Amino acid sequence: MNSTILDAMLASPELPELIREAQLAFDREQALREKFYADITPEHKWEFIQGEIIMHSPALNRHLTASQHTYDLLSAFVRVHQLGLVRHEKAMTSFPRNDYEPDVIFFGLAKAASIAPDTLKFPIPDLVVEVLSPSTSKRDRGIKFQDYALHGVAEYWIIDPVAATVELYRLAGNAYPPAAAQGDGLLSSDVVPGFEIPVRAIFDEAENARIMREIWAAQ
């Protein structure tokens, strides 16, 4: 919780009015959220963020390539080593205020056990991957960055398909300390034990295929 905002409210003689107005605004937002749940369809990628319903536009090929390569590598590794569950694109994760459909998500064994065949609203993931695009970059680095950290997403990967770089953020308390963008070398996850891949495997078809063969060979 932002203590500066809370302290300002507590110090104000308008505190009762502020609480009532905030509750009314939140109630209106939740009513809209319930309508969102009733209206969404599987044909499109939808998110509910801060009271706004967002339908995503089609993605560029470079975005799809980075997203698919990351999913393929992570999913194969997790399946081979029986570490949990990986989902891609259309899995809606429900946070206290917002609903997101990240590009790639991972659930460890504890959360994966709670996910049923008919699950529509998935729990908060242990790892989230977002691939930047011009229309999503501000949210990926803004509200999502804050929300993921505040609600316990232990690892957050931001992939830039234009620069061909990855930023790997590890949770410390309820925030992500700064992380440098990596254009080469290895990416090593703390959340998925043993998962380590070359950065280039996310962007390069031949390198991706090489690492995929190594993962499946470990069966």
C-alpha positions in Angstrom: 0.0 0.0 0.0 1.2 3.5 -0.8 1.8 4.9 2.6 2.1 8.5 1.3 -1.4 8.4 -0.1 -2.8 6.7 3.1 -1.0 9.2 5.4 -2.5 12.1 3.4 -6.0 10.6 3.7 -5.7 9.9 7.4 -4.5 13.5 8.0 -7.4 15.0 6.1 -10.6 16.1 7.8 -12.3 14.8 4.6 -11.4 11.2 5.4 -15.0 10.0 5.8 -16.0 11.6 2.5 -12.9 10.3 0.7 -13.6 6.8 1.9 -17.2 7.0 0.8 -16.2 8.3 -2.7 -13.5 5.7 -3.1 -16.0 2.9 -2.1 -18.6 4.2 -4.6 -16.0 4.4 -7.4 -14.8 0.9 -6.5 -18.3 -0.5 -6.5 -19.0 1.0 -9.9 -15.7 -0.5 -11.2 -16.6 -4.0 -9.8 -20.0 -3.8 -11.5 -18.3 -3.1 -14.8 -15.9 -6.0 -14.1 -18.8 -8.4 -13.6 -20.2 -7.2 -17.0 -16.8 -7.8 -18.5 -16.9 -11.4 -17.3 -20.3 -11.9 -18.8 -19.4 -10.3 -22.2 -15.9 -11.6 -23.0 -15.6 -14.2 -25.7 -12.8 -16.6 -26.5 -12.2 -15.2 -30.0 -10.3 -12.2 -28.7 -7.7 -11.3 -26.1 -9.3 -9.2 -23.4 -8.1 -7.5 -20.2 -9.7 -5.5 -17.5 -7.4 -2.9 -16.1 -8.3 -0.1 -13.6 -11.9 -0.1 -14.8 -11.1 -0.1 -18.5 -11.9 -3.0 -20.8 -9.1 -3.5 -23.3 -9.3 -5.7 -26.4 -5.9 -6.3 -28.0 -5.1 -5.9 -31.6 -3.4 -8.5 -33.7 0.4 -8.9 -33.0 3.3 -8.4 -35.3 5.2 -11.5 -36.4 8.3 -10.6 -34.3 6.1 -10.4 -31.2 4.5 -13.8 -32.0 7.9 -15.4 -32.6 9.3 -14.3 -29.3 6.2 -15.2 -27.4 5.9 -18.7 -29.0 9.6 -19.5 -28.6 9.5 -18.5 -24.9 6.4 -20.6 -24.4 7.8 -23.6 -26.2 11.0 -23.6 -24.2 9.4 -23.0 -20.8 6.5 -25.5 -21.4 8.8 -28.2 -22.6 11.2 -27.9 -19.6 8.3 -27.8 -17.1 6.6 -30.8 -18.6 9.8 -32.9 -18.8 10.7 -32.1 -15.2 7.1 -32.1 -13.9 7.4 -28.7 -12.3 3.9 -27.3 -12.7 1.9 -25.7 -15.5 2.7 -23.2 -18.3 0.0 -21.3 -20.3 0.1 -19.0 -23.3 -1.8 -15.9 -24.4 -5.4 -16.6 -23.6 -5.2 -17.6 -19.9 -6.8 -14.8 -17.9 -5.2 -14.2 -14.5 -7.3 -12.5 -11.8 -5.7 -10.0 -9.5 -7.6 -8.2 -6.7 -8.5 -5.3 -9.0 -7.5 -6.3 -12.5 -7.6 -9.2 -15.0 -4.7 -9.8 -17.3 -3.9 -12.1 -20.2 -0.1 -12.2 -20.2 1.9 -13.6 -23.1 3.3 -16.6 -21.0 2.7 -17.6 -17.4 4.0 -20.3 -15.1 2.4 -21.9 -12.1 4.4 -24.0 -9.7 3.0 -27.3 -8.4 1.0 -25.8 -5.6 -1.0 -23.4 -7.8 -1.1 -25.8 -10.7 -3.0 -28.3 -8.5 -5.8 -25.8 -8.0 -6.4 -25.4 -11.8 -9.2 -27.5 -13.2 -10.2 -28.2 -16.8 -13.0 -25.6 -16.6 -10.9 -22.9 -15.0 -11.5 -19.6 -16.6 -10.0 -17.1 -14.1 -6.5 -18.4 -13.3 -4.7 -17.6 -10.0 -1.8 -15.2 -9.8 1.1 -16.8 -11.5 4.6 -17.5 -10.1 6.2 -16.2 -13.3 4.9 -13.8 -15.9 6.4 -13.1 -19.4 5.2 -10.0 -21.3 6.4 -9.3 -24.9 6.5 -5.6 -25.6 4.5 -4.0 -28.4 3.8 -0.3 -29.1 0.3 -0.6 -27.8 1.2 -2.5 -24.6 4.6 -1.2 -23.5 3.3 1.5 -21.2 1.1 -0.9 -19.3 3.7 -3.7 -19.2 6.2 -1.3 -17.6 3.6 0.6 -15.6 0.5 -0.8 -14.0 1.4 -4.4 -14.7 4.9 -4.0 -13.3 3.4 -2.6 -10.1 0.5 -5.0 -9.8 2.6 -8.1 -10.4 5.1 -7.1 -7.8 2.5 -6.0 -5.2 0.7 -9.4 -5.5 3.6 -11.8 -5.4 4.6 -12.6 -9.0 8.1 -13.9 -8.0 9.6 -13.4 -11.5 8.7 -11.0 -14.3 10.3 -11.2 -17.7 9.9 -8.3 -20.1 10.9 -9.2 -23.7 11.7 -6.5 -26.3 11.3 -8.1 -29.7 12.7 -5.1 -31.6 15.9 -4.7 -29.5 16.0 -8.5 -29.0 16.6 -8.2 -25.3 15.1 -9.6 -22.1 14.8 -7.9 -18.7 14.5 -10.5 -15.9 13.0 -9.0 -12.7 13.1 -11.0 -9.4 10.8 -10.0 -6.6 12.3 -8.4 -3.5 9.6 -7.7 -0.8 6.8 -6.2 -2.9 8.9 -4.6 -5.6 11.2 -5.5 -8.5 14.7 -4.0 -8.2 16.2 -2.7 -11.4 17.4 -5.3 -14.0 19.6 -4.7 -17.0 18.4 -5.7 -20.4 20.2 -8.8 -21.7 20.9 -9.2 -25.4 23.1 -12.3 -25.1 24.4 -14.8 -22.5 22.1 -17.0 -20.4 18.8 -16.4 -18.7 18.5 -18.3 -15.5 15.2 -18.6 -13.6 15.0 -18.8 -9.8 11.3 -19.7 -9.9 11.6 -22.6 -12.4 14.4 -24.7 -10.9 17.1 -25.6 -13.4 15.6 -23.5 -16.3 18.4 -21.8 -18.0 18.4 -20.8 -21.7 20.4 -18.6 -24.1 18.8 -15.2 -24.7 19.2 -15.9 -28.4 16.9 -18.9 -28.2 14.0 -16.5 -27.7 14.6 -14.7 -31.0 16.5 -17.1 -33.3 14.8 -20.1 -34.8 17.8 -22.3 -35.1 19.0 -21.6 -31.5 15.5 -22.2 -30.3 15.3 -25.6 -32.0 18.7 -26.6 -30.6 17.7 -25.9 -27.0 14.3 -27.6 -27.6 16.1 -30.8 -28.7 18.3 -30.6 -25.6 15.3 -30.3 -23.3 13.4 -33.2 -24.8 16.6 -35.3 -24.8 16.7 -35.0 -21.0 13.5 -37.1 -20.7 
